[in-house]
Amino acid sequence: MKSAARDGDKEGDDGDSARSALPVEVPMAQTLRPTTDNRTHTIDVQGPHTA
């Protein structure tokens, strides 16, 4: 517990914060951009097709 806490605190804080911040922001940013394009194309394509 103490060893894990020390390693976890030092590496965990930086690791989790950096990893969480980077992967979360990257996928969200990339997801929002493609999603916007995909939604526009999907709505235009599926809209007429479905209708």
Buried (B, 14 or more C-beta within 10 A) or exposed (E): EEEEEEEEEEEBEEEEEEEEEEEEEEEEEEEEEEEEEEEEEEEEEEEEEEE
